[in-house]
């Protein structure tokens, strides 16, 4: 079940509620009775009903604001948020005041109507409820601000880890050794092909440097990196490495966390056998529920070092901050697939 906005920011306001109810439900009626020299029995009843109504107002306002934030967040629908909040609060407070007057009339008969005017009580209660709402909104904005700062710091750390992992994997001795071996072979066979290969290597690292500092990039930008990377790897594996990209045109401008698809494709190549007898098929597609799916046939290498899992965990951690949807991993005897949610590019 998806968390509400208040739960998402850890909206802990227990003491705000307790102190607010005590002040508005007990202290104010008591001071009011002393100042206007009201009969003690009315003061006591006023405290009882005021405490009840204040508690109902406070908890009700909190519940209403919670739901409104969930369906009409300030940053996306501020007008609807404000309009619905005022209308629902007005109706809710009207019901509470009517209930309080009804119960009070059972004890005080006609005296309640002489001492208190219904509409004046309603207006004052509505003003109090609006003040309560402003308090909750202010506390929520503060908590959301704190969470946003923490999320930005965490996302920055995850981004740096992603950059480190990607660069570490690409500039390690194995990658350079394989790249230089491929280059030497191409130089001996075809100097033009060797020149293209060097250009692609240069493009690959240039794109990484361009994308690594962004939190979200377009699918189109990520696929440019993927195609360059596959070109480099296919010079080594030839037709034994097969890449299928099935991305509709309208999805290309949607978002993805940078270098995630590249890391998933790289892991598929690193952890699976690629040979004439066992070609590796990697497919990137879009699911019906707006996920990007990176899928490959499963043929694990036995000579590989155990995977640390840092790359996949890094992707999961980043998407925790970028999306409400989770990264999904599907494994069976035939294939291995990772689904990452598509993002909105702001």
C-alpha positions as CSV (number, residue, x, y, z in Angstrom):
1,X,0.0,0.0,0.0
2,X,1.4,3.4,-1.0
3,X,2.2,5.7,1.9
4,X,0.5,9.0,2.2
5,X,2.5,12.2,2.0
6,X,2.4,12.7,5.8
7,X,3.7,9.1,6.4
8,X,6.3,9.6,3.6
9,X,7.9,12.4,5.4
10,X,7.6,10.9,8.9
11,X,5.0,13.5,10.0
12,X,5.2,13.1,13.8
13,X,3.1,15.8,15.4
14,X,1.8,14.1,18.6
15,X,3.0,16.9,20.9
16,X,1.6,19.6,18.6
17,X,-1.8,17.9,18.8
18,X,-1.7,17.4,22.6
19,X,-0.5,20.9,23.4
20,X,-3.0,22.5,20.9
21,X,-6.0,20.6,22.3
22,X,-5.0,21.6,25.9
23,X,-4.6,25.2,25.0
24,X,-7.8,25.6,22.9
25,X,-9.9,23.1,24.8
26,X,-9.1,23.9,28.4
27,X,-7.0,27.1,28.8
28,X,-9.0,29.3,26.5
29,X,-12.5,28.4,27.9
30,X,-11.1,28.8,31.4
31,X,-9.7,32.2,30.8
32,X,-12.8,33.2,28.9
33,X,-15.0,32.2,31.9
34,X,-12.8,34.1,34.3
35,X,-12.6,37.3,32.2
36,X,-16.4,37.5,31.5
37,X,-17.4,36.2,34.9
38,X,-19.4,33.2,33.4
39,X,-21.1,30.8,35.8
40,X,-18.9,27.9,36.8
41,X,-21.3,25.2,35.6
42,X,-21.2,26.9,32.1
43,X,-17.4,27.1,32.3
44,X,-17.1,23.4,33.1
45,X,-19.5,22.4,30.4
46,X,-17.7,24.8,28.0
47,X,-14.4,23.1,28.8
48,X,-15.9,19.6,28.2
49,X,-17.5,20.5,24.9
50,X,-14.6,22.7,23.8
51,X,-12.2,19.8,24.5
52,X,-14.3,17.4,22.6
53,X,-14.9,19.8,19.7
54,X,-11.2,20.8,19.6
55,X,-10.1,17.2,19.6
56,X,-12.6,16.3,16.8
57,X,-11.5,19.4,14.9
58,X,-7.8,18.8,15.3
59,X,-7.8,15.1,14.4
60,X,-10.4,15.7,11.6
61,X,-8.4,18.6,10.1
62,X,-5.3,16.4,10.2
63,X,-7.1,13.6,8.4
64,X,-8.6,15.9,5.8
65,X,-5.3,17.6,5.1
66,X,-3.6,14.2,4.8
67,X,-6.1,13.0,2.2
68,X,-6.0,16.3,0.3
69,X,-2.2,16.2,0.2
70,X,-2.4,12.7,-1.2
71,X,-4.8,13.5,-4.0
72,X,-4.1,17.2,-4.6
73,X,-0.4,18.0,-3.6
74,X,0.5,21.7,-3.3
75,X,3.3,21.5,-5.9
76,X,1.0,20.1,-8.6
77,X,-2.6,21.2,-7.9
78,X,-2.4,24.2,-5.5
79,X,-5.8,25.7,-6.4
80,X,-7.7,22.4,-6.0
81,X,-5.8,21.8,-2.8
82,X,-6.9,25.1,-1.3
83,X,-10.5,25.0,-2.6
84,X,-11.2,21.4,-1.5
85,X,-9.5,22.0,1.9
86,X,-11.8,25.0,2.6
87,X,-15.0,23.4,1.4
88,X,-14.4,20.1,3.3
89,X,-13.3,21.8,6.5
90,X,-16.4,24.1,6.4
91,X,-18.8,21.1,6.0
92,X,-16.9,19.1,8.7
93,X,-16.9,21.9,11.2
94,X,-20.6,22.6,10.6
95,X,-21.4,18.9,11.5
96,X,-19.3,19.1,14.6
97,X,-20.9,22.3,15.9
98,X,-24.4,21.0,15.2
99,X,-23.6,17.8,17.1
100,X,-22.1,19.8,20.1
101,X,-25.2,22.1,20.2
102,X,-27.5,19.0,20.1
103,X,-25.7,17.3,22.9
104,X,-25.5,20.5,24.9
105,X,-29.2,21.1,24.5
106,X,-29.9,17.8,26.2
107,X,-28.2,19.0,29.3
108,X,-29.0,22.7,29.3
109,X,-32.4,22.8,27.5
110,X,-33.0,26.3,26.2
111,X,-30.2,27.9,28.1
112,X,-27.6,26.9,25.4
113,X,-29.4,29.1,22.8
114,X,-29.4,32.1,25.1
115,X,-25.7,31.8,26.1
116,X,-24.3,30.9,22.7
117,X,-25.2,31.8,19.2
118,X,-24.9,28.9,16.7
119,X,-23.4,30.8,13.8
120,X,-20.9,32.8,15.9
121,X,-19.7,29.5,17.4
122,X,-19.5,28.0,13.9
123,X,-17.5,30.9,12.5
124,X,-15.1,30.9,15.5
125,X,-14.7,27.1,15.2
126,X,-14.1,27.4,11.5
127,X,-11.4,30.1,12.1
128,X,-9.8,27.8,14.7
129,X,-9.9,24.9,12.3
130,X,-8.2,27.0,9.6
131,X,-5.5,27.9,12.1
132,X,-5.1,24.2,12.9
133,X,-4.8,23.5,9.2
134,X,-2.2,26.2,8.8
135,X,-0.2,24.6,11.7
136,X,-0.3,21.2,10.0
137,X,0.6,22.6,6.6
138,X,3.5,24.5,8.1
139,X,4.8,21.5,10.0
140,X,4.4,19.3,6.9
141,X,6.2,21.8,4.7
142,X,9.1,21.8,7.2
143,X,9.3,18.0,7.3
144,X,9.0,17.8,3.5
145,X,11.8,20.4,3.2
146,X,14.0,18.3,5.6
147,X,13.2,15.1,3.6
148,X,14.0,16.8,0.3
149,X,17.4,17.9,1.5
150,X,18.1,14.3,2.8
151,X,16.9,12.8,-0.5
152,X,19.1,15.2,-2.5
153,X,22.1,14.2,-0.5
154,X,21.3,10.5,-0.7
155,X,20.7,10.8,-4.4
156,X,24.0,12.6,-4.9
157,X,25.8,9.8,-3.0
158,X,24.0,7.2,-5.1
159,X,24.9,9.1,-8.3
160,X,28.6,9.2,-7.3
161,X,28.5,5.5,-6.5
162,X,27.0,4.8,-9.9
163,X,29.7,6.9,-11.6
164,X,32.4,5.1,-9.7
165,X,31.0,1.7,-10.4
166,X,30.6,2.4,-14.1
167,X,34.0,4.0,-14.6
168,X,35.6,1.4,-12.5
169,X,34.1,-1.4,-14.6
170,X,35.0,0.3,-17.9
171,X,38.6,1.4,-17.1
172,X,39.6,-1.8,-15.4
173,X,42.5,-3.8,-16.8
174,X,40.1,-6.4,-18.3
175,X,38.1,-3.9,-20.3
176,X,41.2,-2.1,-21.5
177,X,43.0,-5.4,-22.2
178,X,40.0,-6.7,-24.3
179,X,39.6,-3.3,-26.0
180,X,43.3,-3.1,-27.0
181,X,43.3,-6.7,-28.2
182,X,40.3,-6.0,-30.4
183,X,41.9,-2.8,-31.6
184,X,45.2,-4.6,-32.5
185,X,43.2,-7.2,-34.5
186,X,41.3,-4.5,-36.3
187,X,44.5,-2.6,-37.2
188,X,46.0,-5.8,-38.7
189,X,42.8,-6.5,-40.6
190,X,41.2,-3.1,-41.5
191,X,42.7,0.2,-40.6
192,X,39.4,2.0,-41.3
193,X,37.5,-0.3,-39.0
194,X,40.2,0.3,-36.4
195,X,39.8,4.0,-36.7
196,X,36.0,3.7,-36.3
197,X,36.6,1.5,-33.2
198,X,38.8,4.1,-31.6
199,X,36.2,6.8,-32.4
200,X,33.5,4.7,-30.7
201,X,35.6,4.2,-27.6
202,X,36.1,7.9,-27.5
203,X,32.4,8.5,-27.9
204,X,31.6,6.0,-25.2
205,X,33.7,7.8,-22.6
206,X,32.5,11.2,-23.8
207,X,28.9,10.2,-23.3
208,X,29.5,8.8,-19.8
209,X,31.2,12.1,-18.8
210,X,28.2,14.1,-20.2
211,X,25.5,12.0,-18.5
212,X,27.1,11.1,-15.2
213,X,26.3,14.3,-13.4
214,X,22.6,14.3,-14.2
215,X,19.9,12.7,-12.0
216,X,17.5,11.9,-14.8
217,X,18.2,11.7,-18.6
218,X,16.0,10.7,-21.5
219,X,15.7,7.2,-22.7
220,X,17.0,8.4,-26.1
221,X,20.2,9.7,-24.4
222,X,20.7,6.4,-22.5
223,X,20.2,4.4,-25.7
224,X,22.9,6.4,-27.5
225,X,25.3,5.1,-24.9
226,X,24.0,1.6,-25.1
227,X,24.4,1.5,-28.9
228,X,28.0,2.7,-28.6
229,X,28.8,0.2,-25.9
230,X,27.3,-2.7,-28.0
231,X,29.3,-1.6,-31.0
232,X,32.5,-1.9,-29.0
233,X,31.5,-5.3,-27.5
234,X,30.3,-6.7,-30.9
235,X,33.8,-6.0,-32.3
236,X,34.9,-8.6,-29.8
237,X,32.0,-11.1,-29.8
238,X,30.8,-10.6,-33.3
239,X,27.3,-12.0,-34.2
240,X,27.4,-14.0,-30.9
241,X,26.2,-10.9,-29.1
242,X,22.7,-9.9,-30.3
243,X,21.0,-6.7,-29.2
244,X,17.4,-6.0,-29.8
245,X,15.9,-2.6,-28.8
246,X,12.1,-2.4,-28.9
247,X,11.3,1.1,-27.7
248,X,8.3,3.0,-29.1
249,X,9.0,6.5,-30.4
250,X,6.8,8.2,-27.7
251,X,8.9,6.6,-24.9
252,X,12.2,8.0,-26.1
253,X,11.7,11.3,-24.4
254,X,10.7,9.8,-21.1
255,X,13.2,9.6,-18.3
256,X,15.6,7.1,-16.8
257,X,18.4,7.3,-14.2
258,X,21.7,7.7,-16.1
259,X,23.8,4.7,-16.8
260,X,21.3,2.2,-15.5
261,X,20.6,0.5,-18.8
262,X,24.3,0.5,-19.5
263,X,25.0,-1.2,-16.2
264,X,22.4,-3.9,-16.8
265,X,23.6,-4.6,-20.3
266,X,27.2,-4.8,-19.0
267,X,26.2,-7.2,-16.3
268,X,24.5,-9.4,-18.8
269,X,27.7,-9.6,-20.9
270,X,30.0,-10.0,-17.9
271,X,28.1,-12.9,-16.2
272,X,27.0,-15.0,-19.2
273,X,28.6,-17.2,-21.8
274,X,28.9,-15.7,-25.2
275,X,29.9,-18.1,-28.0
276,X,28.8,-19.5,-31.4
277,X,27.1,-22.4,-29.7
278,X,25.5,-20.1,-27.1
279,X,24.9,-16.6,-28.4
280,X,23.7,-14.0,-25.9
281,X,20.5,-12.3,-26.7
282,X,19.8,-9.0,-24.9
283,X,16.6,-7.2,-25.3
284,X,15.4,-3.8,-24.1
285,X,11.7,-3.2,-24.3
286,X,8.8,-1.4,-22.6
287,X,6.1,-3.2,-20.5
288,X,2.5,-2.3,-20.3
289,X,2.9,-0.8,-16.9
290,X,5.5,1.7,-18.0
291,X,8.7,-0.2,-17.1
292,X,11.8,-0.5,-19.2
293,X,12.8,-4.2,-19.3
294,X,16.3,-5.4,-19.9
295,X,16.2,-9.1,-20.5
296,X,18.8,-11.8,-21.6
297,X,18.8,-15.5,-22.0
298,X,20.4,-17.1,-18.9
299,X,23.7,-19.0,-19.5
300,X,25.9,-18.3,-16.5
301,X,29.6,-18.3,-16.7
302,X,31.3,-20.8,-14.3
303,X,34.7,-19.0,-14.4
304,X,33.3,-15.7,-13.2
305,X,34.0,-14.1,-9.8
306,X,30.9,-13.9,-7.6
307,X,28.9,-10.8,-8.3
308,X,29.0,-8.1,-5.5
309,X,25.5,-7.0,-6.5
310,X,26.5,-3.3,-5.9
311,X,25.4,-2.2,-9.4
312,X,21.9,-3.6,-9.1
313,X,21.6,-2.3,-5.5
314,X,22.7,1.1,-6.6
315,X,20.0,1.1,-9.2
316,X,17.4,0.1,-6.7
317,X,18.5,2.8,-4.2
318,X,18.4,5.5,-6.8
319,X,14.9,4.6,-8.0
320,X,13.7,4.6,-4.4
321,X,14.2,8.3,-4.5
322,X,13.2,8.9,-8.1
323,X,9.9,6.9,-8.2
324,X,7.2,5.4,-6.1
325,X,7.6,2.2,-8.2
326,X,10.2,-0.4,-7.3
327,X,12.9,-2.0,-9.5
328,X,11.9,-5.5,-10.2
329,X,14.1,-8.6,-10.9
330,X,12.7,-11.6,-12.7
331,X,14.8,-14.8,-12.8
332,X,13.9,-18.3,-14.0
333,X,15.8,-21.1,-15.7
334,X,15.5,-19.5,-19.2
335,X,16.2,-15.8,-18.7
336,X,17.2,-13.0,-16.4
337,X,15.4,-9.7,-16.5
338,X,15.4,-6.4,-14.6
339,X,12.5,-3.9,-14.9
340,X,13.1,-0.3,-14.1
341,X,10.2,2.3,-14.0
342,X,10.1,5.0,-16.6
343,X,10.4,8.5,-15.1
344,X,9.0,11.9,-16.0
345,X,11.6,14.4,-17.4
346,X,11.0,17.7,-15.7
